[in-house]
């Protein structure tokens, strides 16, 4: 069940509420994806770039080379799969050409093999904090535009 509190035109509210839950969800997801774009773009700007390619040597496995700028290129918008509530998420892709599986190590810091700890770089949090208000405003405008286009 999708719950949206529409304020304004009663006719638009009635038409929107008359849609199936699936169609309501698709319209909301479309607006959510649009709203997440400034956060994604800011996260890409904030993502650190290594000074050189990094080679990971994993015990009993092949070496993995991570190219400079890979983390920045891996940042995407994902549609949530939760059936109870709609969401989109901005994060590093962990599959495909640009694999940012290590984003949380960069963001939170991690222990090194020599026993030290790397400095945390919470670039995703900074991006979300900076663009949160803009994202909310974009969602509001985009959702209103979708309603106007589909129900006038």
RAPE-V687892 format. One record per helix or strand. SS is the DSSP state (alpha for helix, beta for strand). FROM is the first residue (numbers start at 0). TO is the last residue. Records with the same first field share a line. If there is no record, write none. Layout:
# RAPE-V687892
SS->FROM-TO ; FROM-TO
This chain:
# RAPE-V687892
alpha->9-16 ; 20-45 ; 69-73 ; 102-107 ; 122-150
beta->53-55 ; 63-65 ; 74-78 ; 87-91 ; 110-110 ; 116-116
